[in-house]
Structure formats: structure tokens, C-alpha cells
Amino acid sequence: MDALFIGPAGANIIDPSSWGNNLNEITLEVMRIILATGVFAIGVELPNSYLYRERKSLAALVVPTMLVGWFISSGKL
């Protein structure tokens, strides 16, 4: 009866340590894929009028954030 509650790690179904040497990098990449999939799914479910209704607040949040991100990634800030 205890075998039913072992989980994937105990049942050795998923063994991330066998995927490579750098487990932290593998975990980071898997989390990026999961996060991108979730954000995409949320974006698809938004109503058609959402971008038009929220254009000012989105512009105020997205434009400065993207500019700062671009400057940081280019090394200019």
C-alpha cells in the first residue's frame, strides 16, 4: 500500500540527475519552458478587447521595463 504514494522520484520515473552534470542549469531551463507555456496560455485566453482597454497601463509598465532590460543586457546601464 505504501508503494502507491512513492511519487515519480521514488518510482524512478523522472531522474533529472541523469540528464547532465549541471542540475541547476537543467532545472532553470525546464522552469523557463514551464513559465513561457503558462504566460502564452494566459495571453491566448485574454478577451479581444483587453489590449485596447488596458493600452495606457500596459504601455506604462512594458515600455520602461523593456528599455531597462535592453540597457542592462547591452551593458549600457
C-alpha positions in Angstrom: 0.0 0.0 0.0 2.9 2.4 0.7 4.1 1.9 -2.9 1.1 3.9 -4.2 2.4 7.1 -2.6 6.0 7.0 -3.6 5.8 9.6 -6.4 7.9 10.0 -9.5 11.3 10.3 -7.7 10.7 7.2 -5.7 9.4 5.2 -8.6 12.4 6.4 -10.6 10.2 7.6 -13.5 11.8 11.0 -13.7 15.5 11.2 -12.8 16.9 14.7 -13.6 20.3 13.8 -12.3 20.7 11.6 -15.3 20.1 14.4 -17.7 23.5 16.0 -17.3 26.2 17.3 -15.0 24.8 20.7 -14.2 21.4 20.1 -12.5 20.9 23.8 -11.7 21.1 24.8 -15.3 18.8 22.0 -16.4 16.2 23.0 -13.7 16.4 26.6 -14.8 15.7 25.7 -18.4 12.8 23.5 -17.5 11.3 26.2 -15.4 11.7 28.7 -18.3 9.8 26.4 -20.6 7.0 26.0 -18.0 6.8 29.7 -17.3 6.7 30.6 -21.0 4.0 28.0 -21.7 1.9 29.4 -18.8 2.3 33.0 -19.9 1.4 32.1 -23.5 -1.7 30.2 -22.3 -2.9 33.2 -20.3 -2.3 35.5 -23.2 -4.4 33.3 -25.5 -7.3 33.3 -23.0 -7.5 37.1 -22.8 -10.6 38.7 -24.3 -10.1 40.5 -27.6 -10.8 44.0 -26.1 -8.3 43.7 -23.3 -5.3 45.2 -25.1 -7.4 48.1 -26.3 -8.9 48.8 -22.8 -5.6 48.5 -20.9 -3.3 50.1 -23.5 -2.2 53.0 -21.3 -1.3 50.9 -18.2 0.4 48.2 -20.4 2.4 50.9 -22.2 3.4 52.5 -18.8 4.6 49.1 -17.5 6.0 47.4 -20.5 7.9 50.2 -22.3 10.1 51.3 -19.4 10.7 47.7 -18.3 11.8 46.7 -21.8 14.0 49.7 -22.1 15.7 49.0 -18.8 16.1 45.3 -19.8 17.6 46.2 -23.1 20.1 48.7 -21.5 21.1 46.1 -18.8 21.6 43.3 -21.3 23.6 45.6 -23.6 25.8 46.7 -20.7 24.9 50.4 -21.1 23.4 50.8 -17.7 
